Amino acid sequence: MASLHGRTVVITAAGQGIGRASALAFAAAGATVYATDVNEAALASLAGEKNVRPMKLDVLDGAAVADFFARVGRV
């Protein structure tokens, strides 16, 4: 993957499987990754990863999504 330094990425369902692998790949390429999931326990395994910011988020909850972007800003 090309360098993504200075880029910001949001990954949903990042607690496991393809979402987790994607979050780690983008982070390894230098992006700042907001790794989101409804499962906080699954997100805990990403807490120590460089460039990864795990955050609980239910993407089916419109108010929660609006709050998320209000906190993290433009992506």
Biopython code that builds the backbone (N, CA, C, O; Angstrom):
import numpy as np
from Bio.PDB.StructureBuilder import StructureBuilder

atoms = [
    (1, "MET", "N", (0.850, -1.171, 0.000)),
    (1, "MET", "CA", (0.000, 0.000, 0.000)),
    (1, "MET", "C", (0.898, 1.238, 0.000)),
    (1, "MET", "O", (1.932, 1.265, 0.667)),
    (2, "ALA", "N", (0.495, 2.248, -0.747)),
    (2, "ALA", "CA", (1.237, 3.504, -0.809)),
    (2, "ALA", "C", (1.190, 4.213, 0.544)),
    (2, "ALA", "O", (0.345, 3.911, 1.386)),
    (3, "SER", "N", (2.097, 5.144, 0.735)),
    (3, "SER", "CA", (2.124, 5.892, 1.989)),
    (3, "SER", "C", (0.851, 6.712, 2.162)),
    (3, "SER", "O", (0.394, 7.376, 1.232)),
    (4, "LEU", "N", (0.294, 6.655, 3.348)),
    (4, "LEU", "CA", (-0.921, 7.401, 3.670)),
    (4, "LEU", "C", (-0.675, 8.400, 4.796)),
    (4, "LEU", "O", (-1.615, 8.819, 5.471)),
    (5, "HIS", "N", (0.576, 8.779, 5.001)),
    (5, "HIS", "CA", (0.910, 9.747, 6.049)),
    (5, "HIS", "C", (0.105, 11.022, 5.835)),
    (5, "HIS", "O", (0.011, 11.530, 4.717)),
    (6, "GLY", "N", (-0.471, 11.531, 6.911)),
    (6, "GLY", "CA", (-1.268, 12.742, 6.841)),
    (6, "GLY", "C", (-2.728, 12.512, 6.482)),
    (6, "GLY", "O", (-3.517, 13.457, 6.458)),
    (7, "ARG", "N", (-3.091, 11.279, 6.206)),
    (7, "ARG", "CA", (-4.474, 10.939, 5.861)),
    (7, "ARG", "C", (-5.190, 10.395, 7.083)),
    (7, "ARG", "O", (-4.564, 9.857, 7.996)),
    (8, "THR", "N", (-6.512, 10.539, 7.092)),
    (8, "THR", "CA", (-7.341, 10.009, 8.169)),
    (8, "THR", "C", (-8.351, 9.048, 7.572)),
    (8, "THR", "O", (-8.964, 9.335, 6.543)),
    (9, "VAL", "N", (-8.520, 7.901, 8.224)),
    (9, "VAL", "CA", (-9.410, 6.848, 7.746)),
    (9, "VAL", "C", (-10.340, 6.439, 8.880)),
    (9, "VAL", "O", (-9.922, 6.353, 10.035)),
    (10, "VAL", "N", (-11.602, 6.189, 8.546)),
    (10, "VAL", "CA", (-12.558, 5.635, 9.507)),
    (10, "VAL", "C", (-12.903, 4.230, 9.036)),
    (10, "VAL", "O", (-13.329, 4.036, 7.898)),
    (11, "ILE", "N", (-12.718, 3.258, 9.911)),
    (11, "ILE", "CA", (-13.063, 1.868, 9.609)),
    (11, "ILE", "C", (-14.168, 1.445, 10.559)),
    (11, "ILE", "O", (-14.027, 1.566, 11.776)),
    (12, "THR", "N", (-15.273, 0.949, 10.006)),
    (12, "THR", "CA", (-16.353, 0.421, 10.837)),
    (12, "THR", "C", (-16.170, -1.085, 10.986)),
    (12, "THR", "O", (-15.501, -1.721, 10.171)),
    (13, "ALA", "N", (-16.760, -1.643, 12.020)),
    (13, "ALA", "CA", (-16.640, -3.078, 12.321)),
    (13, "ALA", "C", (-15.170, -3.480, 12.432)),
    (13, "ALA", "O", (-14.764, -4.533, 11.941)),
    (14, "ALA", "N", (-14.382, -2.626, 13.083)),
    (14, "ALA", "CA", (-12.936, -2.830, 13.165)),
    (14, "ALA", "C", (-12.510, -3.755, 14.296)),
    (14, "ALA", "O", (-11.315, -3.997, 14.470)),
    (15, "GLY", "N", (-13.436, -4.267, 15.052)),
    (15, "GLY", "CA", (-13.092, -5.101, 16.190)),
    (15, "GLY", "C", (-12.537, -6.464, 15.836)),
    (15, "GLY", "O", (-11.829, -7.081, 16.632)),
    (16, "GLN", "N", (-12.858, -6.935, 14.642)),
    (16, "GLN", "CA", (-12.391, -8.271, 14.252)),
    (16, "GLN", "C", (-12.456, -8.443, 12.741)),
    (16, "GLN", "O", (-13.003, -7.598, 12.033)),
    (17, "GLY", "N", (-11.903, -9.524, 12.263)),
    (17, "GLY", "CA", (-12.011, -9.897, 10.855)),
    (17, "GLY", "C", (-11.436, -8.882, 9.878)),
    (17, "GLY", "O", (-10.380, -8.297, 10.115)),
    (18, "ILE", "N", (-12.160, -8.685, 8.767)),
    (18, "ILE", "CA", (-11.705, -7.798, 7.701)),
    (18, "ILE", "C", (-11.571, -6.361, 8.192)),
    (18, "ILE", "O", (-10.641, -5.657, 7.797)),
    (19, "GLY", "N", (-12.484, -5.922, 9.043)),
    (19, "GLY", "CA", (-12.408, -4.564, 9.573)),
    (19, "GLY", "C", (-11.134, -4.341, 10.359)),
    (19, "GLY", "O", (-10.475, -3.313, 10.200)),
    (20, "ARG", "N", (-10.779, -5.297, 11.210)),
    (20, "ARG", "CA", (-9.548, -5.189, 12.008)),
    (20, "ARG", "C", (-8.324, -5.209, 11.105)),
    (20, "ARG", "O", (-7.411, -4.399, 11.268)),
    (21, "ALA", "N", (-8.309, -6.134, 10.154)),
    (21, "ALA", "CA", (-7.177, -6.231, 9.233)),
    (21, "ALA", "C", (-7.026, -4.948, 8.416)),
    (21, "ALA", "O", (-5.908, -4.490, 8.179)),
    (22, "SER", "N", (-8.138, -4.374, 7.990)),
    (22, "SER", "CA", (-8.099, -3.123, 7.225)),
    (22, "SER", "C", (-7.552, -1.985, 8.079)),
    (22, "SER", "O", (-6.720, -1.203, 7.618)),
    (23, "ALA", "N", (-8.015, -1.895, 9.313)),
    (23, "ALA", "CA", (-7.536, -0.844, 10.214)),
    (23, "ALA", "C", (-6.029, -0.947, 10.404)),
    (23, "ALA", "O", (-5.326, 0.063, 10.352)),
    (24, "LEU", "N", (-5.534, -2.145, 10.623)),
    (24, "LEU", "CA", (-4.094, -2.335, 10.827)),
    (24, "LEU", "C", (-3.298, -2.037, 9.560)),
    (24, "LEU", "O", (-2.199, -1.486, 9.635)),
    (25, "ALA", "N", (-3.841, -2.396, 8.398)),
    (25, "ALA", "CA", (-3.146, -2.133, 7.133)),
    (25, "ALA", "C", (-3.052, -0.633, 6.860)),
    (25, "ALA", "O", (-1.991, -0.139, 6.476)),
    (26, "PHE", "N", (-4.150, 0.091, 7.055)),
    (26, "PHE", "CA", (-4.118, 1.541, 6.848)),
    (26, "PHE", "C", (-3.168, 2.204, 7.846)),
    (26, "PHE", "O", (-2.438, 3.127, 7.485)),
    (27, "ALA", "N", (-3.175, 1.744, 9.087)),
    (27, "ALA", "CA", (-2.281, 2.301, 10.101)),
    (27, "ALA", "C", (-0.822, 2.029, 9.747)),
    (27, "ALA", "O", (0.031, 2.902, 9.906)),
    (28, "ALA", "N", (-0.534, 0.825, 9.268)),
    (28, "ALA", "CA", (0.833, 0.479, 8.882)),
    (28, "ALA", "C", (1.320, 1.340, 7.719)),
    (28, "ALA", "O", (2.518, 1.585, 7.578)),
    (29, "ALA", "N", (0.386, 1.797, 6.888)),
    (29, "ALA", "CA", (0.733, 2.664, 5.758)),
    (29, "ALA", "C", (0.859, 4.125, 6.182)),
    (29, "ALA", "O", (1.168, 4.989, 5.362)),
    (30, "GLY", "N", (0.617, 4.399, 7.473)),
    (30, "GLY", "CA", (0.837, 5.731, 8.009)),
    (30, "GLY", "C", (-0.393, 6.570, 8.265)),
    (30, "GLY", "O", (-0.277, 7.685, 8.774)),
    (31, "ALA", "N", (-1.574, 6.066, 7.925)),
    (31, "ALA", "CA", (-2.798, 6.832, 8.155)),
    (31, "ALA", "C", (-3.152, 6.845, 9.637)),
    (31, "ALA", "O", (-2.806, 5.925, 10.378)),
    (32, "THR", "N", (-3.842, 7.892, 10.053)),
    (32, "THR", "CA", (-4.468, 7.911, 11.369)),
    (32, "THR", "C", (-5.801, 7.200, 11.194)),
    (32, "THR", "O", (-6.618, 7.605, 10.367)),
    (33, "VAL", "N", (-6.024, 6.151, 11.961)),
    (33, "VAL", "CA", (-7.208, 5.315, 11.778)),
    (33, "VAL", "C", (-8.123, 5.403, 12.989)),
    (33, "VAL", "O", (-7.718, 5.119, 14.116)),
    (34, "TYR", "N", (-9.365, 5.802, 12.738)),
    (34, "TYR", "CA", (-10.410, 5.710, 13.750)),
    (34, "TYR", "C", (-11.069, 4.362, 13.533)),
    (34, "TYR", "O", (-11.834, 4.177, 12.586)),
    (35, "ALA", "N", (-10.768, 3.420, 14.420)),
    (35, "ALA", "CA", (-11.296, 2.062, 14.336)),
    (35, "ALA", "C", (-12.556, 2.000, 15.187)),
    (35, "ALA", "O", (-12.485, 2.115, 16.411)),
    (36, "THR", "N", (-13.712, 1.819, 14.549)),
    (36, "THR", "CA", (-14.975, 1.854, 15.274)),
    (36, "THR", "C", (-15.658, 0.500, 15.263)),
    (36, "THR", "O", (-15.500, -0.295, 14.336)),
    (37, "ASP", "N", (-16.420, 0.260, 16.317)),
    (37, "ASP", "CA", (-17.193, -0.974, 16.441)),
    (37, "ASP", "C", (-18.164, -0.787, 17.602)),
    (37, "ASP", "O", (-17.970, 0.093, 18.441)),
    (38, "VAL", "N", (-19.199, -1.607, 17.652)),
    (38, "VAL", "CA", (-20.113, -1.577, 18.794)),
    (38, "VAL", "C", (-19.565, -2.417, 19.941)),
    (38, "VAL", "O", (-20.013, -2.278, 21.079)),
    (39, "ASN", "N", (-18.608, -3.281, 19.653)),
    (39, "ASN", "CA", (-18.052, -4.205, 20.632)),
    (39, "ASN", "C", (-16.762, -3.625, 21.226)),
    (39, "ASN", "O", (-15.689, -3.738, 20.633)),
    (40, "GLU", "N", (-16.884, -3.007, 22.395)),
    (40, "GLU", "CA", (-15.713, -2.391, 23.036)),
    (40, "GLU", "C", (-14.643, -3.409, 23.400)),
    (40, "GLU", "O", (-13.452, -3.103, 23.337)),
    (41, "ALA", "N", (-15.049, -4.612, 23.778)),
    (41, "ALA", "CA", (-14.071, -5.636, 24.142)),
    (41, "ALA", "C", (-13.201, -5.994, 22.937)),
    (41, "ALA", "O", (-11.993, -6.182, 23.079)),
    (42, "ALA", "N", (-13.804, -6.089, 21.764)),
    (42, "ALA", "CA", (-13.040, -6.397, 20.553)),
    (42, "ALA", "C", (-12.102, -5.245, 20.197)),
    (42, "ALA", "O", (-10.987, -5.472, 19.727)),
    (43, "LEU", "N", (-12.547, -4.024, 20.418)),
    (43, "LEU", "CA", (-11.711, -2.856, 20.120)),
    (43, "LEU", "C", (-10.508, -2.754, 21.048)),
    (43, "LEU", "O", (-9.491, -2.161, 20.686)),
    (44, "ALA", "N", (-10.616, -3.322, 22.233)),
    (44, "ALA", "CA", (-9.532, -3.227, 23.218)),
    (44, "ALA", "C", (-8.218, -3.768, 22.668)),
    (44, "ALA", "O", (-7.148, -3.288, 23.041)),
    (45, "SER", "N", (-8.285, -4.762, 21.786)),
    (45, "SER", "CA", (-7.059, -5.342, 21.233)),
    (45, "SER", "C", (-6.334, -4.377, 20.299)),
    (45, "SER", "O", (-5.168, -4.596, 19.972)),
    (46, "LEU", "N", (-7.009, -3.315, 19.868)),
    (46, "LEU", "CA", (-6.389, -2.331, 18.983)),
    (46, "LEU", "C", (-5.817, -1.135, 19.744)),
    (46, "LEU", "O", (-5.157, -0.279, 19.155)),
    (47, "ALA", "N", (-6.067, -1.080, 21.031)),
    (47, "ALA", "CA", (-5.715, 0.097, 21.833)),
    (47, "ALA", "C", (-4.232, 0.450, 21.782)),
    (47, "ALA", "O", (-3.899, 1.634, 21.816)),
    (48, "GLY", "N", (-3.356, -0.496, 21.703)),
    (48, "GLY", "CA", (-1.925, -0.206, 21.715)),
    (48, "GLY", "C", (-1.294, -0.071, 20.341)),
    (48, "GLY", "O", (-0.085, 0.136, 20.235)),
    (49, "GLU", "N", (-2.080, -0.183, 19.303)),
    (49, "GLU", "CA", (-1.537, -0.140, 17.946)),
    (49, "GLU", "C", (-1.213, 1.299, 17.526)),
    (49, "GLU", "O", (-1.994, 2.219, 17.769)),
    (50, "LYS", "N", (-0.068, 1.473, 16.904)),
    (50, "LYS", "CA", (0.367, 2.789, 16.434)),
    (50, "LYS", "C", (-0.603, 3.310, 15.371)),
    (50, "LYS", "O", (-1.009, 2.571, 14.475)),
    (51, "ASN", "N", (-0.963, 4.571, 15.479)),
    (51, "ASN", "CA", (-1.839, 5.276, 14.536)),
    (51, "ASN", "C", (-3.303, 4.848, 14.600)),
    (51, "ASN", "O", (-4.103, 5.290, 13.774)),
    (52, "VAL", "N", (-3.674, 4.001, 15.558)),
    (52, "VAL", "CA", (-5.061, 3.524, 15.649)),
    (52, "VAL", "C", (-5.729, 4.143, 16.868)),
    (52, "VAL", "O", (-5.192, 4.110, 17.975)),
    (53, "ARG", "N", (-6.910, 4.706, 16.644)),
    (53, "ARG", "CA", (-7.710, 5.283, 17.721)),
    (53, "ARG", "C", (-9.030, 4.526, 17.789)),
    (53, "ARG", "O", (-9.974, 4.870, 17.078)),
    (54, "PRO", "N", (-9.111, 3.503, 18.632)),
    (54, "PRO", "CA", (-10.358, 2.738, 18.729)),
    (54, "PRO", "C", (-11.453, 3.540, 19.428)),
    (54, "PRO", "O", (-11.206, 4.195, 20.441)),
    (55, "MET", "N", (-12.660, 3.480, 18.880)),
    (55, "MET", "CA", (-13.795, 4.209, 19.458)),
    (55, "MET", "C", (-15.065, 3.390, 19.273)),
    (55, "MET", "O", (-15.323, 2.851, 18.197)),
    (56, "LYS", "N", (-15.850, 3.308, 20.337)),
    (56, "LYS", "CA", (-17.137, 2.629, 20.227)),
    (56, "LYS", "C", (-18.066, 3.502, 19.386)),
    (56, "LYS", "O", (-18.181, 4.705, 19.622)),
    (57, "LEU", "N", (-18.730, 2.887, 18.400)),
    (57, "LEU", "CA", (-19.668, 3.609, 17.553)),
    (57, "LEU", "C", (-20.660, 2.630, 16.944)),
    (57, "LEU", "O", (-20.273, 1.621, 16.355)),
    (58, "ASP", "N", (-21.937, 2.937, 17.092)),
    (58, "ASP", "CA", (-23.002, 2.182, 16.435)),
    (58, "ASP", "C", (-23.416, 2.983, 15.212)),
    (58, "ASP", "O", (-24.082, 4.009, 15.346)),
    (59, "VAL", "N", (-23.035, 2.533, 14.021)),
    (59, "VAL", "CA", (-23.307, 3.292, 12.803)),
    (59, "VAL", "C", (-24.790, 3.319, 12.440)),
    (59, "VAL", "O", (-25.189, 4.059, 11.541)),
    (60, "LEU", "N", (-25.604, 2.530, 13.121)),
    (60, "LEU", "CA", (-27.051, 2.563, 12.897)),
    (60, "LEU", "C", (-27.723, 3.657, 13.716)),
    (60, "LEU", "O", (-28.912, 3.925, 13.539)),
    (61, "ASP", "N", (-26.974, 4.287, 14.606)),
    (61, "ASP", "CA", (-27.482, 5.358, 15.460)),
    (61, "ASP", "C", (-27.024, 6.698, 14.880)),
    (61, "ASP", "O", (-25.875, 7.103, 15.056)),
    (62, "GLY", "N", (-27.937, 7.376, 14.187)),
    (62, "GLY", "CA", (-27.594, 8.627, 13.514)),
    (62, "GLY", "C", (-27.022, 9.681, 14.435)),
    (62, "GLY", "O", (-26.094, 10.399, 14.061)),
    (63, "ALA", "N", (-27.569, 9.783, 15.642)),
    (63, "ALA", "CA", (-27.067, 10.770, 16.600)),
    (63, "ALA", "C", (-25.638, 10.431, 17.024)),
    (63, "ALA", "O", (-24.810, 11.326, 17.195)),
    (64, "ALA", "N", (-25.351, 9.147, 17.191)),
    (64, "ALA", "CA", (-23.999, 8.728, 17.570)),
    (64, "ALA", "C", (-23.007, 9.025, 16.448)),
    (64, "ALA", "O", (-21.873, 9.427, 16.710)),
    (65, "VAL", "N", (-23.427, 8.830, 15.208)),
    (65, "VAL", "CA", (-22.555, 9.123, 14.065)),
    (65, "VAL", "C", (-22.285, 10.627, 13.984)),
    (65, "VAL", "O", (-21.149, 11.045, 13.763)),
    (66, "ALA", "N", (-23.326, 11.433, 14.164)),
    (66, "ALA", "CA", (-23.152, 12.890, 14.150)),
    (66, "ALA", "C", (-22.204, 13.328, 15.261)),
    (66, "ALA", "O", (-21.351, 14.189, 15.044)),
    (67, "ASP", "N", (-22.346, 12.744, 16.446)),
    (67, "ASP", "CA", (-21.469, 13.063, 17.569)),
    (67, "ASP", "C", (-20.028, 12.653, 17.266)),
    (67, "ASP", "O", (-19.089, 13.383, 17.583)),
    (68, "PHE", "N", (-19.860, 11.490, 16.655)),
    (68, "PHE", "CA", (-18.532, 11.004, 16.285)),
    (68, "PHE", "C", (-17.821, 12.025, 15.394)),
    (68, "PHE", "O", (-16.678, 12.398, 15.662)),
    (69, "PHE", "N", (-18.497, 12.474, 14.336)),
    (69, "PHE", "CA", (-17.862, 13.418, 13.417)),
    (69, "PHE", "C", (-17.699, 14.801, 14.031)),
    (69, "PHE", "O", (-16.795, 15.544, 13.649)),
    (70, "ALA", "N", (-18.556, 15.151, 14.967)),
    (70, "ALA", "CA", (-18.372, 16.415, 15.686)),
    (70, "ALA", "C", (-17.090, 16.366, 16.518)),
    (70, "ALA", "O", (-16.409, 17.379, 16.677)),
    (71, "ARG", "N", (-16.766, 15.184, 17.048)),
    (71, "ARG", "CA", (-15.555, 15.025, 17.862)),
    (71, "ARG", "C", (-14.293, 14.914, 17.021)),
    (71, "ARG", "O", (-13.274, 15.518, 17.356)),
    (72, "VAL", "N", (-14.346, 14.146, 15.928)),
    (72, "VAL", "CA", (-13.121, 13.903, 15.155)),
    (72, "VAL", "C", (-12.918, 14.901, 14.024)),
    (72, "VAL", "O", (-11.813, 15.018, 13.494)),
    (73, "GLY", "N", (-13.955, 15.612, 13.653)),
    (73, "GLY", "CA", (-13.827, 16.602, 12.584)),
    (73, "GLY", "C", (-13.908, 15.983, 11.206)),
    (73, "GLY", "O", (-14.391, 14.866, 11.021)),
    (74, "ARG", "N", (-13.425, 16.738, 10.258)),
    (74, "ARG", "CA", (-13.481, 16.309, 8.859)),
    (74, "ARG", "C", (-12.523, 15.146, 8.629)),
    (74, "ARG", "O", (-11.403, 15.128, 9.140)),
    (75, "VAL", "N", (-12.983, 14.197, 7.863)),
    (75, "VAL", "CA", (-12.152, 13.027, 7.553)),
    (75, "VAL", "C", (-11.842, 13.036, 6.073)),
    (75, "VAL", "O", (-11.154, 12.142, 5.581)),
]
sb = StructureBuilder()
sb.init_structure("model")
sb.init_model(0)
sb.init_chain("A")
sb.init_seg("    ")
for serial, (resi, resn, name, xyz) in enumerate(atoms, 1):
    if name == "N":
        sb.init_residue(resn, " ", resi, " ")
    sb.init_atom(name, np.array(xyz, "f"), 0.0, 1.0, " ", f" {name:<3s}", serial, name[0])
structure = sb.get_structure()
